[in-house]
Amino acid sequence: MSTTTAVKVPGSLEEITPAWMSAALQETMPGVEVQRVEVIDVIHGACTKIRFGLAGDPRLLWNVAVCEKNLRRYSRMLRTIRRYQTEEKKVRHESKLRRDAG
């Protein structure tokens, strides 16, 4: 049985910090650490939509690739998957170096 922690929805864009985004993503991406949050686009209307750019954890790129696929942007999806593979390889290499040094 999993336990979830409720994350308070922010009242303004300024409250959406890397720490807040990391906490909000924990249920679906345990251990994720967002290092940077950037507002990419805001679509105002009855239901405002905000698109964010996130940096920090290569797994975020995998989710972006899935979104690109669902939007039928296949070339963007492939670029994102290649970037994911490169970033994930770096993370694995750095993790191995830390294990070997410890």
C-alpha positions in Angstrom: 0.0 0.0 0.0 1.5 3.4 -1.0 1.1 6.5 1.0 0.7 9.8 -0.7 1.4 13.3 0.6 -0.9 16.1 -0.5 0.9 19.0 -2.1 -0.8 22.4 -1.8 -1.7 24.0 -5.1 0.1 27.3 -5.4 -1.8 30.5 -5.6 0.7 32.2 -8.0 3.3 31.2 -10.5 6.0 32.6 -8.2 5.2 29.8 -5.8 6.0 27.1 -8.3 9.6 26.4 -7.3 11.9 23.5 -8.1 11.2 22.2 -4.5 7.4 22.4 -5.0 7.5 20.7 -8.4 9.7 17.9 -7.0 7.2 17.3 -4.2 4.3 17.4 -6.7 5.9 14.8 -8.9 7.0 12.4 -6.1 4.0 10.0 -6.4 4.6 9.2 -10.0 8.4 9.8 -10.1 9.8 8.8 -6.7 13.1 10.5 -5.9 12.8 13.0 -8.7 14.7 16.2 -8.1 13.7 19.2 -10.3 16.5 21.7 -10.4 14.9 24.4 -12.5 11.3 25.4 -13.4 10.6 27.8 -16.2 7.3 29.1 -17.5 7.2 28.3 -21.2 3.7 29.3 -22.1 0.5 30.6 -20.5 -2.9 30.2 -22.2 -5.5 32.4 -20.4 -9.1 31.5 -20.5 -11.9 29.9 -18.4 -9.3 27.2 -17.5 -5.9 28.7 -17.7 -3.2 26.3 -19.0 0.5 26.7 -18.1 3.3 24.8 -19.8 6.5 24.5 -17.8 10.1 23.6 -18.7 11.8 21.5 -16.1 15.4 20.5 -15.7 17.2 18.2 -13.3 16.1 14.6 -13.7 16.5 12.7 -17.1 13.2 10.9 -16.4 11.4 14.2 -17.0 12.6 14.0 -20.6 10.9 10.7 -21.0 7.6 12.2 -20.0 8.2 15.0 -22.4 8.8 12.5 -25.2 5.5 10.7 -24.4 3.7 14.1 -24.6 5.3 14.8 -28.0 4.2 11.4 -29.2 0.7 12.0 -28.1 0.7 15.3 -30.0 2.0 13.5 -33.0 5.2 15.5 -33.0 7.3 12.4 -33.9 10.6 14.2 -34.8 10.5 16.1 -31.5 9.8 12.9 -29.7 12.8 11.2 -31.2 15.1 14.2 -30.4 13.8 14.1 -26.8 14.4 10.4 -26.5 18.0 10.8 -27.8 18.5 13.6 -25.3 17.1 11.4 -22.5 19.4 8.6 -23.5 22.5 10.9 -23.4 21.4 12.4 -20.0 20.6 9.1 -18.5 24.0 7.7 -19.5 25.7 10.6 -17.8 23.7 10.1 -14.6 24.6 6.3 -14.6 28.3 7.1 -15.2 28.4 9.7 -12.4 26.6 7.3 -10.1 29.1 4.5 -10.9 32.0 6.9 -10.2 30.5 7.8 -6.8 30.0 4.1 -5.9 33.6 3.3 -7.0 35.1 6.2 -5.1 33.1 5.3 -1.9 
